[in-house]
Each structure stands twice: as structure tokens, then as C-alpha cells.
Amino acid sequence: MSEQPTVITGITPGLTVRGLDRDQTPIADWLCACRRHERATGRTAVQQLLARARTGHCPHRQEVTAA
């Protein structure tokens, strides 16, 4: 029997932000199209992640091909 890679279904790439209410710490989770996950905690870090995260565009693959 040959080993096959695991296929995960039901989790779609995207960006989720929570903790935007007063006196909460903002947290953002980004699942890229290449399945790389990034988490940002704190207002400044969340703002930086929101500025560079693009749904449907994978900056990680460009980094690999440019290197």
C-alpha cells in the first residue's frame, strides 16, 4: 500500500480578525492559498498583516521562485 498525502477539506484560505471590541487584544489569522498559516497579535501586528495579506494571491510562492 502506498502512502498518499493527507487531504484536508472544509478549511478554506482566508483572513479572520477578532478581538476588535474595546479592551480586547486584536488577533488575526491568515491561511494562505499555499496553506501557510500566520497569526498576528496586537493592534500594530494585525494592521501590518492586514496590509500585506491578499486572498487568492500567494506571496510565499514568489519568495521561493525568486530565491
C-alpha atoms as a printed R data frame, in Angstrom:
   type eleno elety resid chain resno       x      y      z
1  ATOM     1    CA   MET     A     1   0.000  0.000  0.000
2  ATOM     2    CA   SER     A     2   1.468  3.356 -0.997
3  ATOM     3    CA   GLU     A     3   1.350  6.396  1.223
4  ATOM     4    CA   GLN     A     4  -0.655  9.324 -0.092
5  ATOM     5    CA   PRO     A     5  -0.570 12.898  1.185
6  ATOM     6    CA   THR     A     6  -3.293 13.900  3.596
7  ATOM     7    CA   VAL     A     7  -6.053 15.975  2.051
8  ATOM     8    CA   ILE     A     8  -7.849 18.341  4.386
9  ATOM     9    CA   THR     A     9 -11.236 19.598  3.282
10 ATOM    10    CA   GLY     A    10 -13.536 22.217  4.720
11 ATOM    11    CA   ILE     A    11 -10.848 24.760  5.615
12 ATOM    12    CA   THR     A    12 -10.627 27.498  3.022
13 ATOM    13    CA   PRO     A    13  -7.866 30.078  2.709
14 ATOM    14    CA   GLY     A    14  -8.739 33.473  4.078
15 ATOM    15    CA   LEU     A    15  -8.260 36.086  6.745
16 ATOM    16    CA   THR     A    16 -10.005 36.192 10.123
17 ATOM    17    CA   VAL     A    17  -9.761 39.086 12.586
18 ATOM    18    CA   ARG     A    18 -11.204 39.020 16.095
19 ATOM    19    CA   GLY     A    19 -10.889 40.967 19.342
20 ATOM    20    CA   LEU     A    20 -11.779 44.348 17.915
21 ATOM    21    CA   ASP     A    21 -14.003 45.353 20.840
22 ATOM    22    CA   ARG     A    22 -12.784 47.810 23.429
23 ATOM    23    CA   ASP     A    23 -10.273 46.398 25.948
24 ATOM    24    CA   GLN     A    24  -9.559 43.303 23.813
25 ATOM    25    CA   THR     A    25  -6.327 42.337 22.109
26 ATOM    26    CA   PRO     A    26  -6.815 42.067 18.332
27 ATOM    27    CA   ILE     A    27  -5.787 38.757 16.763
28 ATOM    28    CA   ALA     A    28  -5.651 37.995 13.041
29 ATOM    29    CA   ASP     A    29  -5.223 34.573 11.430
30 ATOM    30    CA   TRP     A    30  -4.333 34.255  7.762
31 ATOM    31    CA   LEU     A    31  -4.419 30.945  5.928
32 ATOM    32    CA   CYS     A    32  -2.715 31.498  2.586
33 ATOM    33    CA   ALA     A    33  -3.684 29.671 -0.604
34 ATOM    34    CA   CYS     A    34  -0.466 27.631 -0.229
35 ATOM    35    CA   ARG     A    35  -1.767 26.517  3.221
36 ATOM    36    CA   ARG     A    36   0.791 28.537  5.199
37 ATOM    37    CA   HIS     A    37  -0.693 29.945  8.409
38 ATOM    38    CA   GLU     A    38   0.271 33.221 10.036
39 ATOM    39    CA   ARG     A    39  -1.065 34.742 13.252
40 ATOM    40    CA   ALA     A    40  -0.660 38.336 14.397
41 ATOM    41    CA   THR     A    41  -1.433 39.528 17.918
42 ATOM    42    CA   GLY     A    42  -1.716 43.175 18.914
43 ATOM    43    CA   ARG     A    43  -3.011 46.206 17.054
44 ATOM    44    CA   THR     A    44   0.211 47.065 15.197
45 ATOM    45    CA   ALA     A    45   0.957 43.471 14.159
46 ATOM    46    CA   VAL     A    46  -2.635 42.967 12.961
47 ATOM    47    CA   GLN     A    47  -2.500 46.170 10.910
48 ATOM    48    CA   GLN     A    48   0.761 45.033  9.276
49 ATOM    49    CA   LEU     A    49  -0.702 41.608  8.459
50 ATOM    50    CA   LEU     A    50  -3.848 43.181  7.007
51 ATOM    51    CA   ALA     A    51  -1.701 45.435  4.812
52 ATOM    52    CA   ARG     A    52   0.151 42.529  3.171
53 ATOM    53    CA   ALA     A    53  -2.344 39.642  3.228
54 ATOM    54    CA   ARG     A    54  -4.194 39.127 -0.043
55 ATOM    55    CA   THR     A    55  -6.805 36.446 -0.568
56 ATOM    56    CA   GLY     A    56  -6.142 34.483 -3.743
57 ATOM    57    CA   HIS     A    57  -2.535 35.701 -4.019
58 ATOM    58    CA   CYS     A    58   0.363 33.755 -2.536
59 ATOM    59    CA   PRO     A    59   3.459 35.843 -1.755
60 ATOM    60    CA   HIS     A    60   5.198 32.754 -0.350
61 ATOM    61    CA   ARG     A    61   5.488 31.041 -3.739
62 ATOM    62    CA   GLN     A    62   7.022 34.171 -5.235
63 ATOM    63    CA   GLU     A    63   9.660 34.140 -2.473
64 ATOM    64    CA   VAL     A    64  10.564 30.530 -3.300
65 ATOM    65    CA   THR     A    65  10.826 31.116 -7.062
66 ATOM    66    CA   ALA     A    66  12.789 34.363 -6.625
67 ATOM    67    CA   ALA     A    67  15.409 32.744 -4.397
